[in-house]
Amino acid sequence: MLFLVAALMLLGVVLGTVAHAPFTFTAVAAVVIAVWLGVFALRERHARRRTPSH
């Protein structure tokens, strides 16, 4: 429960910061995060194909 409260507080701080940031900065940050998540997903998929499952 404490983790949930902390996560919601952190989300509020982040969303508050984004609301005051310029749109270009927000868009660039969103693209960087999307690329990072895409690379992570591809690496995970590649790693699972290389490792035989038992």
C-alpha distance matrix in Angstrom:
0.0 3.8 5.3 5.1 6.4 8.7 9.9 10.8 12.5 14.3 15.4 16.8 18.7 20.1 21.2 22.7 24.6 25.9 27.1 29.3 30.5 33.8 33.8 35.7 33.1 30.3 32.4 33.3 29.8 28.8 31.8 31.1 27.5 29.0 31.7 29.4 27.3 30.6 32.0 28.9 29.2 32.9 32.5 30.1 32.5 35.4 33.9 33.1 36.6 38.1 36.3 37.6 35.0 35.7
3.8 0.0 3.8 5.4 5.1 6.2 8.6 9.9 10.6 12.3 14.2 15.4 16.7 18.4 20.0 21.1 22.8 24.4 25.8 27.7 28.9 32.3 32.7 34.4 31.6 29.1 31.5 32.2 28.5 28.1 31.1 30.1 26.7 28.6 31.2 28.7 27.0 30.5 31.6 28.6 29.4 33.1 32.5 30.3 33.1 35.8 34.1 33.7 37.4 38.6 36.9 38.5 36.2 37.0
5.3 3.8 0.0 3.8 5.5 5.1 6.1 8.6 9.9 10.5 12.1 14.2 15.4 16.4 18.1 19.8 21.1 22.4 24.2 26.2 26.9 30.2 30.4 31.9 29.0 26.5 28.7 29.2 25.5 24.9 27.8 26.7 23.2 25.1 27.6 25.0 23.3 26.8 27.9 24.8 25.7 29.3 28.7 26.6 29.4 32.0 30.5 30.2 33.8 35.1 33.5 35.2 33.0 34.1
5.1 5.4 3.8 0.0 3.8 5.4 5.1 6.2 8.6 9.9 10.4 12.3 14.3 15.3 16.3 18.2 20.0 20.9 22.3 24.7 25.7 28.9 28.8 30.6 28.1 25.2 27.3 28.3 24.7 23.8 26.9 26.2 22.7 24.2 27.1 24.9 22.9 26.3 27.9 25.1 25.5 29.3 29.2 27.0 29.4 32.4 31.2 30.7 34.2 35.8 34.4 36.0 33.8 35.0
6.4 5.1 5.5 3.8 0.0 3.8 5.5 5.2 6.2 8.6 9.8 10.6 12.5 14.3 15.3 16.5 18.5 20.0 21.1 23.1 24.6 28.0 28.3 30.3 27.8 25.1 27.6 28.6 25.2 24.6 27.9 27.3 24.0 25.9 28.8 26.7 25.1 28.6 30.2 27.6 28.3 32.0 31.9 30.1 32.6 35.4 34.3 34.1 37.5 39.1 37.8 39.5 37.4 38.6
8.7 6.2 5.1 5.4 3.8 0.0 3.8 5.5 5.1 6.2 8.5 9.9 10.7 12.3 14.2 15.3 16.7 18.4 20.0 21.7 22.7 26.2 26.8 28.5 25.6 23.2 25.9 26.5 22.9 22.7 26.0 24.9 21.8 24.1 26.7 24.4 23.2 26.9 28.1 25.5 26.7 30.3 29.9 28.4 31.2 33.8 32.6 32.7 36.2 37.4 36.3 38.3 36.5 37.8
9.9 8.6 6.1 5.1 5.5 3.8 0.0 3.8 5.5 5.1 6.1 8.6 9.9 10.5 12.1 14.1 15.3 16.4 18.2 20.3 21.0 24.3 24.4 26.0 23.3 20.6 23.0 23.7 20.1 19.6 22.8 21.9 18.6 20.7 23.4 21.3 19.8 23.4 24.9 22.4 23.4 27.0 26.9 25.4 28.0 30.8 29.8 29.9 33.3 34.7 33.8 35.8 34.0 35.7
10.8 9.9 8.6 6.2 5.2 5.5 3.8 0.0 3.8 5.4 5.0 6.2 8.7 9.9 10.4 12.1 14.2 15.2 16.3 18.7 20.0 23.2 23.3 25.4 23.0 20.1 22.6 23.9 20.6 19.8 23.3 23.0 19.9 21.6 24.8 23.1 21.6 25.0 26.9 24.8 25.4 29.1 29.4 28.0 30.3 33.2 32.6 32.5 35.8 37.5 36.7 38.7 36.8 38.5
12.5 10.6 9.9 8.6 6.2 5.1 5.5 3.8 0.0 3.8 5.4 5.1 6.3 8.7 10.0 10.6 12.5 14.4 15.4 17.1 18.7 22.2 22.9 25.0 22.4 19.9 22.8 23.9 20.6 20.5 24.0 23.5 20.7 23.0 25.9 24.2 23.2 26.8 28.4 26.4 27.5 31.1 31.2 30.0 32.6 35.3 34.6 34.8 38.1 39.6 38.9 41.1 39.4 41.1
14.3 12.3 10.5 9.9 8.6 6.2 5.1 5.4 3.8 0.0 3.8 5.4 5.1 6.2 8.6 9.8 10.7 12.4 14.3 15.8 16.6 20.1 20.7 22.4 19.6 17.3 20.2 20.8 17.3 17.5 20.9 20.0 17.3 19.9 22.6 20.7 20.0 23.7 25.0 23.2 24.6 28.0 28.0 27.2 29.9 32.3 31.7 32.3 35.5 36.8 36.3 38.7 37.3 39.2
15.4 14.2 12.1 10.4 9.8 8.5 6.1 5.0 5.4 3.8 0.0 3.8 5.4 5.1 6.0 8.4 9.8 10.5 12.1 14.5 15.3 18.5 18.5 20.5 18.1 15.2 17.8 19.1 15.8 15.3 18.8 18.6 15.8 17.9 21.0 19.6 18.6 22.0 23.8 22.2 23.2 26.7 27.2 26.3 28.7 31.4 31.1 31.5 34.5 36.2 35.8 38.2 36.7 38.8
16.8 15.4 14.2 12.3 10.6 9.9 8.6 6.2 5.1 5.4 3.8 0.0 3.8 5.5 5.2 6.0 8.5 9.9 10.5 12.6 14.3 17.7 18.2 20.6 18.4 15.7 18.7 20.3 17.3 17.1 20.8 20.9 18.5 20.6 23.7 22.6 21.9 25.2 27.1 25.7 26.8 30.2 30.8 30.0 32.3 35.0 34.8 35.2 38.2 39.9 39.6 41.9 40.5 42.5
18.7 16.7 15.4 14.3 12.5 10.7 9.9 8.7 6.3 5.1 5.4 3.8 0.0 3.8 5.6 5.1 6.2 8.7 10.0 11.1 12.5 16.1 17.3 19.4 16.7 14.6 18.0 19.1 16.0 16.6 20.3 19.8 17.8 20.5 23.3 21.9 21.8 25.2 26.7 25.5 27.0 30.3 30.6 30.2 32.7 35.1 34.9 35.7 38.7 40.1 39.9 42.4 41.2 43.4
20.1 18.4 16.4 15.3 14.3 12.3 10.5 9.9 8.7 6.2 5.1 5.5 3.8 0.0 3.8 5.4 5.1 6.2 8.7 10.2 10.6 13.9 14.6 16.4 13.6 11.3 14.5 15.5 12.3 12.8 16.5 16.1 14.1 16.7 19.5 18.4 18.4 21.7 23.3 22.3 23.8 26.9 27.4 27.2 29.7 32.0 32.0 32.9 35.7 37.2 37.3 39.9 38.9 41.3
21.2 20.0 18.1 16.3 15.3 14.2 12.1 10.4 10.0 8.6 6.0 5.2 5.6 3.8 0.0 3.8 5.4 5.0 6.1 8.9 9.9 12.9 13.1 15.5 13.5 10.7 13.7 15.5 12.9 12.7 16.5 17.0 15.1 17.1 20.3 19.8 19.4 22.4 24.5 23.8 24.8 27.9 28.9 28.7 30.7 33.2 33.6 34.3 36.9 38.7 38.9 41.4 40.3 42.7
22.7 21.1 19.8 18.2 16.5 15.3 14.1 12.1 10.6 9.8 8.4 6.0 5.1 5.4 3.8 0.0 3.8 5.5 5.2 6.7 8.9 12.3 13.4 16.2 14.2 12.0 15.5 17.2 14.9 15.4 19.1 19.4 18.0 20.3 23.2 22.7 22.7 25.7 27.6 27.0 28.3 31.3 32.2 32.1 34.3 36.7 36.9 37.7 40.4 42.1 42.3 44.8 43.8 46.2
24.6 22.8 21.1 20.0 18.5 16.7 15.3 14.2 12.5 10.7 9.8 8.5 6.2 5.1 5.4 3.8 0.0 3.8 5.4 5.4 6.3 10.0 11.7 13.8 11.3 9.8 13.5 14.7 12.4 13.6 17.1 17.1 16.1 18.8 21.4 20.8 21.4 24.3 25.9 25.6 27.3 30.0 30.7 31.0 33.3 35.4 35.7 36.9 39.5 40.9 41.2 44.1 43.3 45.8
25.9 24.4 22.4 20.9 20.0 18.4 16.4 15.2 14.4 12.4 10.5 9.9 8.7 6.2 5.0 5.5 3.8 0.0 3.8 5.4 5.0 8.0 8.6 10.9 8.9 6.6 10.1 11.8 9.9 10.6 14.1 14.7 13.9 16.1 18.8 18.9 19.3 22.0 23.8 23.9 25.2 27.9 29.0 29.4 31.3 33.5 34.2 35.3 37.7 39.2 39.9 42.6 41.9 44.7
27.1 25.8 24.2 22.3 21.1 20.0 18.2 16.3 15.4 14.3 12.1 10.5 10.0 8.7 6.1 5.2 5.4 3.8 0.0 3.8 5.7 8.1 8.8 12.0 11.0 8.9 12.0 14.4 13.1 13.4 16.9 18.0 17.3 19.0 21.9 22.3 22.5 25.0 27.1 27.2 28.3 31.0 32.3 32.6 34.4 36.7 37.5 38.4 40.7 42.5 43.1 45.8 44.9 47.6
29.3 27.7 26.2 24.7 23.1 21.7 20.3 18.7 17.1 15.8 14.5 12.6 11.1 10.2 8.9 6.7 5.4 5.4 3.8 0.0 3.8 6.6 8.9 11.7 10.4 9.6 13.1 14.8 13.8 15.1 18.2 18.9 18.8 20.9 23.4 23.7 24.5 26.9 28.7 28.9 30.4 32.9 34.0 34.6 36.6 38.6 39.3 40.5 42.9 44.4 45.1 47.9 47.3 50.0
30.5 28.9 26.9 25.7 24.6 22.7 21.0 20.0 18.7 16.6 15.3 14.3 12.5 10.6 9.9 8.9 6.3 5.0 5.7 3.8 0.0 3.8 6.4 8.4 6.6 6.6 10.1 11.3 10.7 12.4 15.2 15.7 16.2 18.4 20.5 20.9 22.1 24.3 25.9 26.5 28.2 30.4 31.4 32.4 34.3 36.1 36.9 38.4 40.6 42.0 42.9 45.9 45.5 48.4
33.8 32.3 30.2 28.9 28.0 26.2 24.3 23.2 22.2 20.1 18.5 17.7 16.1 13.9 12.9 12.3 10.0 8.0 8.1 6.6 3.8 0.0 3.8 5.5 5.5 6.4 8.8 10.2 10.9 12.5 14.6 15.7 16.8 18.5 20.4 21.4 22.8 24.5 26.2 27.3 28.8 30.6 32.0 33.2 34.9 36.5 37.7 39.3 41.2 42.6 43.9 46.8 46.6 49.7
33.8 32.7 30.4 28.8 28.3 26.8 24.4 23.3 22.9 20.7 18.5 18.2 17.3 14.6 13.1 13.4 11.7 8.6 8.8 8.9 6.4 3.8 0.0 3.8 5.5 5.0 6.1 8.6 9.8 10.4 12.3 14.2 15.3 16.3 18.3 19.9 21.0 22.3 24.3 25.6 26.8 28.5 30.3 31.4 32.8 34.5 36.0 37.4 39.1 40.8 42.1 45.0 44.8 47.9
35.7 34.4 31.9 30.6 30.3 28.5 26.0 25.4 25.0 22.4 20.5 20.6 19.4 16.4 15.5 16.2 13.8 10.9 12.0 11.7 8.4 5.5 3.8 0.0 3.8 5.4 5.1 6.1 8.5 9.8 10.6 12.3 14.2 15.2 16.5 18.3 20.0 21.0 22.6 24.3 25.7 27.0 28.6 30.2 31.6 32.9 34.6 36.2 37.7 39.2 40.8 43.8 43.9 47.2
33.1 31.6 29.0 28.1 27.8 25.6 23.3 23.0 22.4 19.6 18.1 18.4 16.7 13.6 13.5 14.2 11.3 8.9 11.0 10.4 6.6 5.5 5.5 3.8 0.0 3.8 5.5 5.2 6.1 8.5 10.0 10.5 12.2 14.2 15.4 16.4 18.3 19.9 21.2 22.5 24.3 25.8 27.0 28.6 30.3 31.6 32.9 34.7 36.4 37.7 39.1 42.2 42.3 45.4
30.3 29.1 26.5 25.2 25.1 23.2 20.6 20.1 19.9 17.3 15.2 15.7 14.6 11.3 10.7 12.0 9.8 6.6 8.9 9.6 6.6 6.4 5.0 5.4 3.8 0.0 3.8 5.5 5.1 6.1 8.7 9.9 10.6 12.2 14.3 15.3 16.4 18.2 20.0 21.0 22.4 24.4 25.8 26.9 28.5 30.2 31.5 32.9 34.8 36.3 37.6 40.5 40.3 43.4
32.4 31.5 28.7 27.3 27.6 25.9 23.0 22.6 22.8 20.2 17.8 18.7 18.0 14.5 13.7 15.5 13.5 10.1 12.0 13.1 10.1 8.8 6.1 5.1 5.5 3.8 0.0 3.8 5.4 5.1 6.2 8.6 9.9 10.5 12.3 14.2 15.3 16.4 18.4 19.9 21.0 22.5 24.4 25.7 26.9 28.5 30.2 31.6 33.1 34.8 36.4 39.2 39.2 42.5
33.3 32.2 29.2 28.3 28.6 26.5 23.7 23.9 23.9 20.8 19.1 20.3 19.1 15.5 15.5 17.2 14.7 11.8 14.4 14.8 11.3 10.2 8.6 6.1 5.2 5.5 3.8 0.0 3.8 5.4 5.1 6.2 8.6 9.8 10.6 12.3 14.3 15.3 16.6 18.4 20.0 21.2 22.6 24.4 25.8 27.0 28.6 30.4 31.9 33.2 34.8 37.9 38.2 41.5
29.8 28.5 25.5 24.7 25.2 22.9 20.1 20.6 20.6 17.3 15.8 17.3 16.0 12.3 12.9 14.9 12.4 9.9 13.1 13.8 10.7 10.9 9.8 8.5 6.1 5.1 5.4 3.8 0.0 3.8 5.5 5.1 6.2 8.6 10.0 10.5 12.3 14.2 15.4 16.5 18.3 20.1 21.2 22.5 24.3 25.8 26.9 28.6 30.5 31.8 33.1 36.1 36.2 39.4
28.8 28.1 24.9 23.8 24.6 22.7 19.6 19.8 20.5 17.5 15.3 17.1 16.6 12.8 12.7 15.4 13.6 10.6 13.4 15.1 12.4 12.5 10.4 9.8 8.5 6.1 5.1 5.4 3.8 0.0 3.8 5.5 5.2 6.1 8.6 9.9 10.6 12.2 14.3 15.3 16.4 18.4 20.0 21.0 22.5 24.3 25.7 27.0 28.8 30.4 31.7 34.6 34.4 37.6
31.8 31.1 27.8 26.9 27.9 26.0 22.8 23.3 24.0 20.9 18.8 20.8 20.3 16.5 16.5 19.1 17.1 14.1 16.9 18.2 15.2 14.6 12.3 10.6 10.0 8.7 6.2 5.1 5.5 3.8 0.0 3.8 5.4 5.0 6.1 8.5 9.9 10.4 12.3 14.1 15.2 16.4 18.3 19.9 21.0 22.4 24.2 25.8 27.1 28.7 30.4 33.3 33.5 36.9
31.1 30.1 26.7 26.2 27.3 24.9 21.9 23.0 23.5 20.0 18.6 20.9 19.8 16.1 17.0 19.4 17.1 14.7 18.0 18.9 15.7 15.7 14.2 12.3 10.5 9.9 8.6 6.2 5.1 5.5 3.8 0.0 3.8 5.5 5.2 6.1 8.7 9.9 10.7 12.3 14.3 15.5 16.6 18.4 20.0 21.1 22.5 24.5 26.0 27.2 28.8 31.9 32.3 35.6
27.5 26.7 23.2 22.7 24.0 21.8 18.6 19.9 20.7 17.3 15.8 18.5 17.8 14.1 15.1 18.0 16.1 13.9 17.3 18.8 16.2 16.8 15.3 14.2 12.2 10.6 9.9 8.6 6.2 5.2 5.4 3.8 0.0 3.8 5.5 5.0 6.2 8.5 9.9 10.5 12.2 14.3 15.3 16.4 18.3 19.9 20.9 22.5 24.5 25.9 27.1 30.0 30.0 33.2
29.0 28.6 25.1 24.2 25.9 24.1 20.7 21.6 23.0 19.9 17.9 20.6 20.5 16.7 17.1 20.3 18.8 16.1 19.0 20.9 18.4 18.5 16.3 15.2 14.2 12.2 10.5 9.8 8.6 6.1 5.0 5.5 3.8 0.0 3.8 5.4 5.2 6.1 8.7 9.8 10.5 12.3 14.3 15.3 16.5 18.3 19.9 21.2 22.7 24.5 26.0 28.7 28.7 32.1
31.7 31.2 27.6 27.1 28.8 26.7 23.4 24.8 25.9 22.6 21.0 23.7 23.3 19.5 20.3 23.2 21.4 18.8 21.9 23.4 20.5 20.4 18.3 16.5 15.4 14.3 12.3 10.6 10.0 8.6 6.1 5.2 5.5 3.8 0.0 3.8 5.5 5.0 6.1 8.5 9.8 10.5 12.2 14.2 15.3 16.4 18.2 20.0 21.3 22.7 24.5 27.5 28.0 31.5
29.4 28.7 25.0 24.9 26.7 24.4 21.3 23.1 24.2 20.7 19.6 22.6 21.9 18.4 19.8 22.7 20.8 18.9 22.3 23.7 20.9 21.4 19.9 18.3 16.4 15.3 14.2 12.3 10.5 9.9 8.5 6.1 5.0 5.4 3.8 0.0 3.8 5.4 5.2 6.2 8.7 10.0 10.6 12.3 14.3 15.4 16.4 18.4 20.2 21.3 22.7 25.9 26.2 29.6
27.3 27.0 23.3 22.9 25.1 23.2 19.8 21.6 23.2 20.0 18.6 21.9 21.8 18.4 19.4 22.7 21.4 19.3 22.5 24.5 22.1 22.8 21.0 20.0 18.3 16.4 15.3 14.3 12.3 10.6 9.9 8.7 6.2 5.2 5.5 3.8 0.0 3.8 5.5 5.0 6.1 8.6 9.9 10.5 12.2 14.2 15.2 16.5 18.5 20.1 21.2 24.0 24.0 27.3
30.6 30.5 26.8 26.3 28.6 26.9 23.4 25.0 26.8 23.7 22.0 25.2 25.2 21.7 22.4 25.7 24.3 22.0 25.0 26.9 24.3 24.5 22.3 21.0 19.9 18.2 16.4 15.3 14.2 12.2 10.4 9.9 8.5 6.1 5.0 5.4 3.8 0.0 3.8 5.4 5.1 6.2 8.6 9.9 10.6 12.3 14.2 15.5 16.8 18.6 20.3 23.0 23.3 26.8
32.0 31.6 27.9 27.9 30.2 28.1 24.9 26.9 28.4 25.0 23.8 27.1 26.7 23.3 24.5 27.6 25.9 23.8 27.1 28.7 25.9 26.2 24.3 22.6 21.2 20.0 18.4 16.6 15.4 14.3 12.3 10.7 9.9 8.7 6.1 5.2 5.5 3.8 0.0 3.8 5.5 5.1 6.1 8.6 9.9 10.5 12.1 14.3 15.5 16.6 18.5 21.6 22.4 25.9
28.9 28.6 24.8 25.1 27.6 25.5 22.4 24.8 26.4 23.2 22.2 25.7 25.5 22.3 23.8 27.0 25.6 23.9 27.2 28.9 26.5 27.3 25.6 24.3 22.5 21.0 19.9 18.4 16.5 15.3 14.1 12.3 10.5 9.8 8.5 6.2 5.0 5.4 3.8 0.0 3.8 5.5 5.1 6.2 8.6 9.9 10.5 12.3 14.4 15.5 16.6 19.7 20.1 23.4
29.2 29.4 25.7 25.5 28.3 26.7 23.4 25.4 27.5 24.6 23.2 26.8 27.0 23.8 24.8 28.3 27.3 25.2 28.3 30.4 28.2 28.8 26.8 25.7 24.3 22.4 21.0 20.0 18.3 16.4 15.2 14.3 12.2 10.5 9.8 8.7 6.1 5.1 5.5 3.8 0.0 3.8 5.5 5.1 6.1 8.6 9.9 10.7 12.5 14.4 15.6 18.2 18.3 21.8
32.9 33.1 29.3 29.3 32.0 30.3 27.0 29.1 31.1 28.0 26.7 30.2 30.3 26.9 27.9 31.3 30.0 27.9 31.0 32.9 30.4 30.6 28.5 27.0 25.8 24.4 22.5 21.2 20.1 18.4 16.4 15.5 14.3 12.3 10.5 10.0 8.6 6.2 5.1 5.5 3.8 0.0 3.8 5.4 5.1 6.1 8.5 10.0 10.7 12.5 14.5 17.2 18.1 21.7
32.5 32.5 28.7 29.2 31.9 29.9 26.9 29.4 31.2 28.0 27.2 30.8 30.6 27.4 28.9 32.2 30.7 29.0 32.3 34.0 31.4 32.0 30.3 28.6 27.0 25.8 24.4 22.6 21.2 20.0 18.3 16.6 15.3 14.3 12.2 10.6 9.9 8.6 6.1 5.1 5.5 3.8 0.0 3.8 5.5 5.1 6.0 8.6 10.0 10.7 12.4 15.6 16.7 20.3
30.1 30.3 26.6 27.0 30.1 28.4 25.4 28.0 30.0 27.2 26.3 30.0 30.2 27.2 28.7 32.1 31.0 29.4 32.6 34.6 32.4 33.2 31.4 30.2 28.6 26.9 25.7 24.4 22.5 21.0 19.9 18.4 16.4 15.3 14.2 12.3 10.5 9.9 8.6 6.2 5.1 5.4 3.8 0.0 3.8 5.4 5.1 6.2 8.7 10.0 10.7 13.6 14.0 17.4
32.5 33.1 29.4 29.4 32.6 31.2 28.0 30.3 32.6 29.9 28.7 32.3 32.7 29.7 30.7 34.3 33.3 31.3 34.4 36.6 34.3 34.9 32.8 31.6 30.3 28.5 26.9 25.8 24.3 22.5 21.0 20.0 18.3 16.5 15.3 14.3 12.2 10.6 9.9 8.6 6.1 5.1 5.5 3.8 0.0 3.8 5.5 5.3 6.4 8.9 10.3 12.6 13.1 16.8
35.4 35.8 32.0 32.4 35.4 33.8 30.8 33.2 35.3 32.3 31.4 35.0 35.1 32.0 33.2 36.7 35.4 33.5 36.7 38.6 36.1 36.5 34.5 32.9 31.6 30.2 28.5 27.0 25.8 24.3 22.4 21.1 19.9 18.3 16.4 15.4 14.2 12.3 10.5 9.9 8.6 6.1 5.1 5.4 3.8 0.0 3.8 5.5 5.3 6.4 8.9 11.7 13.3 17.1
33.9 34.1 30.5 31.2 34.3 32.6 29.8 32.6 34.6 31.7 31.1 34.8 34.9 32.0 33.6 36.9 35.7 34.2 37.5 39.3 36.9 37.7 36.0 34.6 32.9 31.5 30.2 28.6 26.9 25.7 24.2 22.5 20.9 19.9 18.2 16.4 15.2 14.2 12.1 10.5 9.9 8.5 6.0 5.1 5.5 3.8 0.0 3.8 5.5 5.2 6.4 9.7 11.2 14.7
33.1 33.7 30.2 30.7 34.1 32.7 29.9 32.5 34.8 32.3 31.5 35.2 35.7 32.9 34.3 37.7 36.9 35.3 38.4 40.5 38.4 39.3 37.4 36.2 34.7 32.9 31.6 30.4 28.6 27.0 25.8 24.5 22.5 21.2 20.0 18.4 16.5 15.5 14.3 12.3 10.7 10.0 8.6 6.2 5.3 5.5 3.8 0.0 3.8 5.5 5.3 7.6 8.2 11.9
36.6 37.4 33.8 34.2 37.5 36.2 33.3 35.8 38.1 35.5 34.5 38.2 38.7 35.7 36.9 40.4 39.5 37.7 40.7 42.9 40.6 41.2 39.1 37.7 36.4 34.8 33.1 31.9 30.5 28.8 27.1 26.0 24.5 22.7 21.3 20.2 18.5 16.8 15.5 14.4 12.5 10.7 10.0 8.7 6.4 5.3 5.5 3.8 0.0 3.8 5.6 7.1 8.8 12.6
38.1 38.6 35.1 35.8 39.1 37.4 34.7 37.5 39.6 36.8 36.2 39.9 40.1 37.2 38.7 42.1 40.9 39.2 42.5 44.4 42.0 42.6 40.8 39.2 37.7 36.3 34.8 33.2 31.8 30.4 28.7 27.2 25.9 24.5 22.7 21.3 20.1 18.6 16.6 15.5 14.4 12.5 10.7 10.0 8.9 6.4 5.2 5.5 3.8 0.0 3.8 6.4 9.3 12.7
36.3 36.9 33.5 34.4 37.8 36.3 33.8 36.7 38.9 36.3 35.8 39.6 39.9 37.3 38.9 42.3 41.2 39.9 43.1 45.1 42.9 43.9 42.1 40.8 39.1 37.6 36.4 34.8 33.1 31.7 30.4 28.8 27.1 26.0 24.5 22.7 21.2 20.3 18.5 16.6 15.6 14.5 12.4 10.7 10.3 8.9 6.4 5.3 5.6 3.8 0.0 3.8 6.3 9.4
37.6 38.5 35.2 36.0 39.5 38.3 35.8 38.7 41.1 38.7 38.2 41.9 42.4 39.9 41.4 44.8 44.1 42.6 45.8 47.9 45.9 46.8 45.0 43.8 42.2 40.5 39.2 37.9 36.1 34.6 33.3 31.9 30.0 28.7 27.5 25.9 24.0 23.0 21.6 19.7 18.2 17.2 15.6 13.6 12.6 11.7 9.7 7.6 7.1 6.4 3.8 0.0 3.8 6.5
35.0 36.2 33.0 33.8 37.4 36.5 34.0 36.8 39.4 37.3 36.7 40.5 41.2 38.9 40.3 43.8 43.3 41.9 44.9 47.3 45.5 46.6 44.8 43.9 42.3 40.3 39.2 38.2 36.2 34.4 33.5 32.3 30.0 28.7 28.0 26.2 24.0 23.3 22.4 20.1 18.3 18.1 16.7 14.0 13.1 13.3 11.2 8.2 8.8 9.3 6.3 3.8 0.0 3.8
35.7 37.0 34.1 35.0 38.6 37.8 35.7 38.5 41.1 39.2 38.8 42.5 43.4 41.3 42.7 46.2 45.8 44.7 47.6 50.0 48.4 49.7 47.9 47.2 45.4 43.4 42.5 41.5 39.4 37.6 36.9 35.6 33.2 32.1 31.5 29.6 27.3 26.8 25.9 23.4 21.8 21.7 20.3 17.4 16.8 17.1 14.7 11.9 12.6 12.7 9.4 6.5 3.8 0.0
